[in-house]
């Protein structure tokens, strides 16, 4: 198959870097789906990470479906999800306060 060139390259790169793990963010889009699948195909431990931040429910659903598919197809895939909504809002609030202070001066 044509994609084996890429999976072999990923495997070789991982060995040269003395690393045995891939960590891939899965957003629900085609780029992260392809990349996560190629990494899983190498046989290396592959963490697939979903980091929703006020994410569209359809995108999140696609990401979760793809992660589930990967986990069912490859034994070397480990799913992780960290909801970053609270972090986003805390960060946004800090900047809004800073903007108000800057405008007042």
PyMOL commands that place a pseudoatom at each C-alpha (Angstrom):
pseudoatom trace, name=CA, resn=UNK, resi=1, chain=A, elem=C, hetatm=0, pos=[0.000, 0.000, 0.000]
pseudoatom trace, name=CA, resn=UNK, resi=2, chain=A, elem=C, hetatm=0, pos=[1.168, 3.510, -0.734]
pseudoatom trace, name=CA, resn=UNK, resi=3, chain=A, elem=C, hetatm=0, pos=[0.768, 4.779, 2.824]
pseudoatom trace, name=CA, resn=UNK, resi=4, chain=A, elem=C, hetatm=0, pos=[3.368, 2.286, 4.103]
pseudoatom trace, name=CA, resn=UNK, resi=5, chain=A, elem=C, hetatm=0, pos=[6.068, 4.724, 2.967]
pseudoatom trace, name=CA, resn=UNK, resi=6, chain=A, elem=C, hetatm=0, pos=[4.696, 7.228, 5.486]
pseudoatom trace, name=CA, resn=UNK, resi=7, chain=A, elem=C, hetatm=0, pos=[4.231, 4.731, 8.319]
pseudoatom trace, name=CA, resn=UNK, resi=8, chain=A, elem=C, hetatm=0, pos=[7.762, 3.406, 7.749]
pseudoatom trace, name=CA, resn=UNK, resi=9, chain=A, elem=C, hetatm=0, pos=[9.091, 6.962, 7.819]
pseudoatom trace, name=CA, resn=UNK, resi=10, chain=A, elem=C, hetatm=0, pos=[7.220, 7.643, 11.066]
pseudoatom trace, name=CA, resn=UNK, resi=11, chain=A, elem=C, hetatm=0, pos=[8.555, 4.420, 12.597]
pseudoatom trace, name=CA, resn=UNK, resi=12, chain=A, elem=C, hetatm=0, pos=[12.139, 5.246, 11.521]
pseudoatom trace, name=CA, resn=UNK, resi=13, chain=A, elem=C, hetatm=0, pos=[11.864, 8.827, 12.753]
pseudoatom trace, name=CA, resn=UNK, resi=14, chain=A, elem=C, hetatm=0, pos=[10.599, 7.591, 16.114]
pseudoatom trace, name=CA, resn=UNK, resi=15, chain=A, elem=C, hetatm=0, pos=[13.522, 5.175, 16.447]
pseudoatom trace, name=CA, resn=UNK, resi=16, chain=A, elem=C, hetatm=0, pos=[16.075, 7.838, 15.475]
pseudoatom trace, name=CA, resn=UNK, resi=17, chain=A, elem=C, hetatm=0, pos=[14.566, 10.218, 18.040]
pseudoatom trace, name=CA, resn=UNK, resi=18, chain=A, elem=C, hetatm=0, pos=[14.778, 7.422, 20.638]
pseudoatom trace, name=CA, resn=UNK, resi=19, chain=A, elem=C, hetatm=0, pos=[11.075, 7.818, 21.295]
pseudoatom trace, name=CA, resn=UNK, resi=20, chain=A, elem=C, hetatm=0, pos=[8.504, 5.054, 21.218]
pseudoatom trace, name=CA, resn=UNK, resi=21, chain=A, elem=C, hetatm=0, pos=[5.321, 7.071, 21.504]
pseudoatom trace, name=CA, resn=UNK, resi=22, chain=A, elem=C, hetatm=0, pos=[3.168, 9.330, 19.367]
pseudoatom trace, name=CA, resn=UNK, resi=23, chain=A, elem=C, hetatm=0, pos=[0.773, 11.906, 20.810]
pseudoatom trace, name=CA, resn=UNK, resi=24, chain=A, elem=C, hetatm=0, pos=[-1.788, 13.153, 18.321]
pseudoatom trace, name=CA, resn=UNK, resi=25, chain=A, elem=C, hetatm=0, pos=[-4.528, 15.713, 18.830]
pseudoatom trace, name=CA, resn=UNK, resi=26, chain=A, elem=C, hetatm=0, pos=[-7.791, 14.582, 17.246]
pseudoatom trace, name=CA, resn=UNK, resi=27, chain=A, elem=C, hetatm=0, pos=[-10.113, 17.455, 16.364]
pseudoatom trace, name=CA, resn=UNK, resi=28, chain=A, elem=C, hetatm=0, pos=[-12.773, 15.785, 14.252]
pseudoatom trace, name=CA, resn=UNK, resi=29, chain=A, elem=C, hetatm=0, pos=[-11.189, 16.969, 11.006]
pseudoatom trace, name=CA, resn=UNK, resi=30, chain=A, elem=C, hetatm=0, pos=[-9.625, 14.985, 8.194]
pseudoatom trace, name=CA, resn=UNK, resi=31, chain=A, elem=C, hetatm=0, pos=[-6.008, 16.030, 8.928]
pseudoatom trace, name=CA, resn=UNK, resi=32, chain=A, elem=C, hetatm=0, pos=[-5.982, 14.707, 12.477]
pseudoatom trace, name=CA, resn=UNK, resi=33, chain=A, elem=C, hetatm=0, pos=[-7.911, 11.584, 11.432]
pseudoatom trace, name=CA, resn=UNK, resi=34, chain=A, elem=C, hetatm=0, pos=[-5.351, 10.692, 8.778]
pseudoatom trace, name=CA, resn=UNK, resi=35, chain=A, elem=C, hetatm=0, pos=[-2.360, 11.540, 10.985]
pseudoatom trace, name=CA, resn=UNK, resi=36, chain=A, elem=C, hetatm=0, pos=[-3.652, 9.573, 13.967]
pseudoatom trace, name=CA, resn=UNK, resi=37, chain=A, elem=C, hetatm=0, pos=[-4.390, 6.564, 11.754]
pseudoatom trace, name=CA, resn=UNK, resi=38, chain=A, elem=C, hetatm=0, pos=[-0.916, 6.643, 10.201]
pseudoatom trace, name=CA, resn=UNK, resi=39, chain=A, elem=C, hetatm=0, pos=[0.690, 6.820, 13.647]
pseudoatom trace, name=CA, resn=UNK, resi=40, chain=A, elem=C, hetatm=0, pos=[-1.463, 3.941, 14.894]
pseudoatom trace, name=CA, resn=UNK, resi=41, chain=A, elem=C, hetatm=0, pos=[-0.441, 1.910, 11.828]
pseudoatom trace, name=CA, resn=UNK, resi=42, chain=A, elem=C, hetatm=0, pos=[3.213, 2.055, 12.948]
pseudoatom trace, name=CA, resn=UNK, resi=43, chain=A, elem=C, hetatm=0, pos=[2.436, -0.193, 15.917]
pseudoatom trace, name=CA, resn=UNK, resi=44, chain=A, elem=C, hetatm=0, pos=[3.970, 2.352, 18.308]
pseudoatom trace, name=CA, resn=UNK, resi=45, chain=A, elem=C, hetatm=0, pos=[2.069, 3.429, 21.400]
pseudoatom trace, name=CA, resn=UNK, resi=46, chain=A, elem=C, hetatm=0, pos=[-0.218, 6.195, 20.129]
pseudoatom trace, name=CA, resn=UNK, resi=47, chain=A, elem=C, hetatm=0, pos=[-2.071, 8.551, 22.444]
pseudoatom trace, name=CA, resn=UNK, resi=48, chain=A, elem=C, hetatm=0, pos=[-5.013, 10.175, 20.691]
pseudoatom trace, name=CA, resn=UNK, resi=49, chain=A, elem=C, hetatm=0, pos=[-6.044, 13.309, 22.523]
pseudoatom trace, name=CA, resn=UNK, resi=50, chain=A, elem=C, hetatm=0, pos=[-9.246, 15.290, 22.292]
pseudoatom trace, name=CA, resn=UNK, resi=51, chain=A, elem=C, hetatm=0, pos=[-9.023, 18.822, 23.733]
pseudoatom trace, name=CA, resn=UNK, resi=52, chain=A, elem=C, hetatm=0, pos=[-12.460, 20.379, 23.290]
pseudoatom trace, name=CA, resn=UNK, resi=53, chain=A, elem=C, hetatm=0, pos=[-12.702, 24.116, 23.912]
pseudoatom trace, name=CA, resn=UNK, resi=54, chain=A, elem=C, hetatm=0, pos=[-16.210, 25.383, 23.267]
pseudoatom trace, name=CA, resn=UNK, resi=55, chain=A, elem=C, hetatm=0, pos=[-16.152, 22.942, 20.366]
pseudoatom trace, name=CA, resn=UNK, resi=56, chain=A, elem=C, hetatm=0, pos=[-18.972, 22.410, 17.915]
pseudoatom trace, name=CA, resn=UNK, resi=57, chain=A, elem=C, hetatm=0, pos=[-20.863, 19.271, 18.995]
pseudoatom trace, name=CA, resn=UNK, resi=58, chain=A, elem=C, hetatm=0, pos=[-20.625, 17.759, 15.500]
pseudoatom trace, name=CA, resn=UNK, resi=59, chain=A, elem=C, hetatm=0, pos=[-16.834, 18.166, 15.437]
pseudoatom trace, name=CA, resn=UNK, resi=60, chain=A, elem=C, hetatm=0, pos=[-16.508, 16.659, 18.899]
pseudoatom trace, name=CA, resn=UNK, resi=61, chain=A, elem=C, hetatm=0, pos=[-18.772, 13.775, 17.898]
pseudoatom trace, name=CA, resn=UNK, resi=62, chain=A, elem=C, hetatm=0, pos=[-16.614, 13.110, 14.808]
pseudoatom trace, name=CA, resn=UNK, resi=63, chain=A, elem=C, hetatm=0, pos=[-13.470, 13.190, 16.954]
pseudoatom trace, name=CA, resn=UNK, resi=64, chain=A, elem=C, hetatm=0, pos=[-14.961, 10.805, 19.505]
pseudoatom trace, name=CA, resn=UNK, resi=65, chain=A, elem=C, hetatm=0, pos=[-16.190, 8.447, 16.767]
pseudoatom trace, name=CA, resn=UNK, resi=66, chain=A, elem=C, hetatm=0, pos=[-12.777, 8.395, 15.123]
pseudoatom trace, name=CA, resn=UNK, resi=67, chain=A, elem=C, hetatm=0, pos=[-11.037, 7.772, 18.447]
pseudoatom trace, name=CA, resn=UNK, resi=68, chain=A, elem=C, hetatm=0, pos=[-13.435, 4.909, 19.174]
pseudoatom trace, name=CA, resn=UNK, resi=69, chain=A, elem=C, hetatm=0, pos=[-12.740, 3.448, 15.718]
pseudoatom trace, name=CA, resn=UNK, resi=70, chain=A, elem=C, hetatm=0, pos=[-8.974, 3.696, 16.306]
pseudoatom trace, name=CA, resn=UNK, resi=71, chain=A, elem=C, hetatm=0, pos=[-9.247, 1.995, 19.700]
pseudoatom trace, name=CA, resn=UNK, resi=72, chain=A, elem=C, hetatm=0, pos=[-11.295, -0.847, 18.202]
pseudoatom trace, name=CA, resn=UNK, resi=73, chain=A, elem=C, hetatm=0, pos=[-8.895, -1.336, 15.292]
pseudoatom trace, name=CA, resn=UNK, resi=74, chain=A, elem=C, hetatm=0, pos=[-5.487, -0.878, 16.987]
pseudoatom trace, name=CA, resn=UNK, resi=75, chain=A, elem=C, hetatm=0, pos=[-4.354, -2.277, 20.331]
pseudoatom trace, name=CA, resn=UNK, resi=76, chain=A, elem=C, hetatm=0, pos=[-1.602, 0.353, 20.595]
pseudoatom trace, name=CA, resn=UNK, resi=77, chain=A, elem=C, hetatm=0, pos=[-4.022, 3.324, 20.766]
pseudoatom trace, name=CA, resn=UNK, resi=78, chain=A, elem=C, hetatm=0, pos=[-4.814, 5.013, 24.077]
pseudoatom trace, name=CA, resn=UNK, resi=79, chain=A, elem=C, hetatm=0, pos=[-7.583, 7.642, 24.166]
pseudoatom trace, name=CA, resn=UNK, resi=80, chain=A, elem=C, hetatm=0, pos=[-7.374, 10.769, 26.325]
pseudoatom trace, name=CA, resn=UNK, resi=81, chain=A, elem=C, hetatm=0, pos=[-9.772, 13.679, 26.631]
pseudoatom trace, name=CA, resn=UNK, resi=82, chain=A, elem=C, hetatm=0, pos=[-9.239, 16.939, 28.482]
pseudoatom trace, name=CA, resn=UNK, resi=83, chain=A, elem=C, hetatm=0, pos=[-12.083, 19.422, 28.389]
pseudoatom trace, name=CA, resn=UNK, resi=84, chain=A, elem=C, hetatm=0, pos=[-10.519, 22.874, 28.305]
pseudoatom trace, name=CA, resn=UNK, resi=85, chain=A, elem=C, hetatm=0, pos=[-13.685, 24.983, 28.554]
pseudoatom trace, name=CA, resn=UNK, resi=86, chain=A, elem=C, hetatm=0, pos=[-12.921, 26.125, 32.114]
pseudoatom trace, name=CA, resn=UNK, resi=87, chain=A, elem=C, hetatm=0, pos=[-9.312, 26.941, 31.234]
pseudoatom trace, name=CA, resn=UNK, resi=88, chain=A, elem=C, hetatm=0, pos=[-10.478, 28.942, 28.208]
pseudoatom trace, name=CA, resn=UNK, resi=89, chain=A, elem=C, hetatm=0, pos=[-12.976, 30.980, 30.235]
pseudoatom trace, name=CA, resn=UNK, resi=90, chain=A, elem=C, hetatm=0, pos=[-10.477, 31.650, 33.029]
pseudoatom trace, name=CA, resn=UNK, resi=91, chain=A, elem=C, hetatm=0, pos=[-7.914, 32.798, 30.480]
pseudoatom trace, name=CA, resn=UNK, resi=92, chain=A, elem=C, hetatm=0, pos=[-10.491, 34.971, 28.692]
pseudoatom trace, name=CA, resn=UNK, resi=93, chain=A, elem=C, hetatm=0, pos=[-11.561, 36.571, 31.978]
pseudoatom trace, name=CA, resn=UNK, resi=94, chain=A, elem=C, hetatm=0, pos=[-7.968, 37.494, 32.822]
pseudoatom trace, name=CA, resn=UNK, resi=95, chain=A, elem=C, hetatm=0, pos=[-7.557, 39.224, 29.471]
pseudoatom trace, name=CA, resn=UNK, resi=96, chain=A, elem=C, hetatm=0, pos=[-10.869, 41.041, 29.773]
pseudoatom trace, name=CA, resn=UNK, resi=97, chain=A, elem=C, hetatm=0, pos=[-9.789, 42.386, 33.189]
pseudoatom trace, name=CA, resn=UNK, resi=98, chain=A, elem=C, hetatm=0, pos=[-6.402, 43.418, 31.749]
pseudoatom trace, name=CA, resn=UNK, resi=99, chain=A, elem=C, hetatm=0, pos=[-8.082, 45.153, 28.824]
pseudoatom trace, name=CA, resn=UNK, resi=100, chain=A, elem=C, hetatm=0, pos=[-10.335, 47.124, 31.192]
pseudoatom trace, name=CA, resn=UNK, resi=101, chain=A, elem=C, hetatm=0, pos=[-7.309, 48.164, 33.269]
pseudoatom trace, name=CA, resn=UNK, resi=102, chain=A, elem=C, hetatm=0, pos=[-5.388, 49.180, 30.161]
pseudoatom trace, name=CA, resn=UNK, resi=103, chain=A, elem=C, hetatm=0, pos=[-8.311, 51.241, 28.881]
pseudoatom trace, name=CA, resn=UNK, resi=104, chain=A, elem=C, hetatm=0, pos=[-8.703, 52.971, 32.249]
pseudoatom trace, name=CA, resn=UNK, resi=105, chain=A, elem=C, hetatm=0, pos=[-5.075, 54.164, 32.210]
for i in range(1, 105): cmd.bond("trace and resi %d" % i, "trace and resi %d" % (i + 1))
show_as sticks, trace
zoom trace
